[in-house]
């Protein structure tokens, strides 16, 4: 079997999820090209060494430029915070490396547009990892919509809710600072929701958005503080929160449908609730990532005395990706979306085809999100261009 060497930049939460995906993809999918875990890169040498040893990466580097310039590396996996994506992606493309990039794509739409142009100019495969697209139940919703089972769509309702910063003593991590995060949940969480909406509903033409802050100052982070973790010790020195804590966005789709998006890190009790509902003239679908193997489906075709939302378990071999895993009825989990993405990425390389979502989709997503921030700033409806 032919192999292609992967260099991963970043080794925290996404580094682990991606490593597992690269390892599992050739075990469960029949690939003509196998990903080889060549080199892992991070600023903390001892930490990245421990990561590499655990996950089976062959080499360790602390300078990402040496990874993207390495002629033995074929694929660059960008598992970094979004403000670091641009430089790595541009350099990777110019060095002829294929790019597997985490979301949100970039710090701005302008950066995303340049990333797309450089990747296209250099003929490299580029993929943006909105992994929820590769959930079997989401793809079943897409199938029902495409088959006309939902009819003319009237409404989209999306919500992505977390609660990890409700505590005012949670530190001022990079996710809460504009210079490193660009924005708060509107950028981070709504990027997923907008991607799903574009995938299932089509393009968005206008947005109206409201953002707010509930806690304006937080303790500066101590050693070891990361997303979902407050670190090793308390810090009494305070800093300013410079991104929003919650965002509410209303949109008009090009199709004539209307939609709403909620993104918040202040939904107490919600750890990672990603939901959407779609309502049409013939039926409706609803999805909850916390019950990711299920799709709620309503159809007017049922007789009056048997109508109601039914729960479809998307675990049959006829559902996308499922035949590669366990016997029917056996559920899959969060990590499987990454395996599906890695498998599709390698198959796209083999067939010399595009993969979706890619950087072009990323530009569309950031155009919507930037329009939302503009709307919130000026208090008016904004056209997405």
DARAFEN-V917577 format. One record per residue. N is the residue number from 0. RES is the residue in one small letter. PHI is phi as a letter, one per 30 degrees, with the letter a starting at -180 (none if undefined). Layout:
n = (N/N)
res = (RES/RES)
phi = (PHI/PHI)
//
This chain:
n = (0/1/2/3/4/5/6/7/8/9/10/11/12/13/14/15/16/17/18/19/20/21/22/23/24/25/26/27/28/29/30/31/32/33/34/35/36/37/38/39/40/41/42/43/44/45/46/47/48/49/50/51/52/53/54/55/56/57/58/59/60/61/62/63/64/65/66/67/68/69/70/71/72/73/74/75/76/77/78/79/80/81/82/83/84/85/86/87/88/89/90/91/92/93/94/95/96/97/98/99/100/101/102/103/104/105/106/107/108/109/110/111/112/113/114/115/116/117/118/119/120/121/122/123/124/125/126/127/128/129/130/131/132/133/134/135/136/137/138/139/140/141/142/143/144/145/146/147/148/149/150/151/152/153/154/155/156/157/158/159/160/161/162/163/164/165/166/167/168/169/170/171/172/173/174/175/176/177/178/179/180/181/182/183/184/185/186/187/188/189/190/191/192/193/194/195/196/197/198/199/200/201/202/203/204/205/206/207/208/209/210/211/212/213/214/215/216/217/218/219/220/221/222/223/224/225/226/227/228/229/230/231/232/233/234/235/236/237/238/239/240/241/242/243/244/245/246/247/248/249/250/251/252/253/254/255/256/257/258/259/260/261/262/263/264/265/266/267/268/269/270/271/272/273/274/275/276/277/278/279/280/281/282/283/284/285/286/287/288/289/290/291/292/293/294/295/296/297/298/299/300/301/302/303/304/305/306/307/308/309/310/311/312/313/314/315/316/317/318/319/320/321/322/323/324/325/326/327/328/329/330/331/332/333/334/335/336/337/338/339/340/341/342/343/344/345/346/347/348/349/350/351/352/353/354/355/356/357/358/359/360/361/362/363/364/365/366/367/368/369/370/371/372/373/374/375/376/377/378/379/380/381/382/383/384)
res = (x/x/x/x/x/x/x/x/x/x/x/x/x/x/x/x/x/x/x/x/x/x/x/x/x/x/x/x/x/x/x/x/x/x/x/x/x/x/x/x/x/x/x/x/x/x/x/x/x/x/x/x/x/x/x/x/x/x/x/x/x/x/x/x/x/x/x/x/x/x/x/x/x/x/x/x/x/x/x/x/x/x/x/x/x/x/x/x/x/x/x/x/x/x/x/x/x/x/x/x/x/x/x/x/x/x/x/x/x/x/x/x/x/x/x/x/x/x/x/x/x/x/x/x/x/x/x/x/x/x/x/x/x/x/x/x/x/x/x/x/x/x/x/x/x/x/x/x/x/x/x/x/x/x/x/x/x/x/x/x/x/x/x/x/x/x/x/x/x/x/x/x/x/x/x/x/x/x/x/x/x/x/x/x/x/x/x/x/x/x/x/x/x/x/x/x/x/x/x/x/x/x/x/x/x/x/x/x/x/x/x/x/x/x/x/x/x/x/x/x/x/x/x/x/x/x/x/x/x/x/x/x/x/x/x/x/x/x/x/x/x/x/x/x/x/x/x/x/x/x/x/x/x/x/x/x/x/x/x/x/x/x/x/x/x/x/x/x/x/x/x/x/x/x/x/x/x/x/x/x/x/x/x/x/x/x/x/x/x/x/x/x/x/x/x/x/x/x/x/x/x/x/x/x/x/x/x/x/x/x/x/x/x/x/x/x/x/x/x/x/x/x/x/x/x/x/x/x/x/x/x/x/x/x/x/x/x/x/x/x/x/x/x/x/x/x/x/x/x/x/x/x/x/x/x/x/x/x/x/x/x/x/x/x/x/x/x/x/x/x/x/x/x/x/x/x/x/x/x/x/x/x/x/x/x)
phi = (none/d/b/b/d/c/c/c/c/j/b/d/e/d/d/d/d/d/e/e/d/d/d/d/e/d/d/c/b/d/c/d/b/c/d/c/d/d/b/c/b/a/d/c/d/d/d/d/d/d/d/d/d/d/c/j/d/d/b/b/b/c/c/d/d/d/d/d/c/d/d/d/c/c/b/c/c/c/c/c/e/d/d/c/d/e/d/d/d/d/d/d/d/d/c/i/c/d/b/c/c/d/c/e/d/a/d/a/d/e/d/d/d/d/e/d/d/d/d/d/d/c/i/c/d/b/b/c/d/d/d/d/e/c/d/e/d/d/d/d/e/d/d/d/d/d/d/i/d/c/i/d/d/c/b/c/b/b/b/b/b/b/b/d/b/d/d/d/d/d/d/d/d/d/d/c/b/d/d/c/c/i/a/c/d/d/d/d/d/d/d/d/d/d/e/d/d/d/d/c/c/j/d/c/c/b/b/b/b/b/b/a/c/c/b/c/b/b/d/d/d/c/e/i/d/b/e/i/b/d/j/c/a/d/b/d/d/c/b/d/d/c/b/d/c/a/b/b/b/c/b/c/d/e/d/j/d/c/a/b/b/b/b/a/c/b/c/e/j/c/d/a/d/c/b/b/b/b/c/b/d/c/a/b/b/b/b/b/e/d/b/d/d/c/b/d/b/b/b/d/d/d/d/e/d/b/d/l/d/c/c/c/d/d/b/c/d/d/d/e/i/d/d/d/c/c/d/e/j/c/d/c/b/e/d/d/d/d/d/d/d/d/d/d/d/d/d/d/d/d/d/h/c/d/b/b/d/b/d/d/d/d/d/d/d/d/d/d/d/d/d/d/d/d/d/d/d/c/i/b/d/b/d/d/b)
//
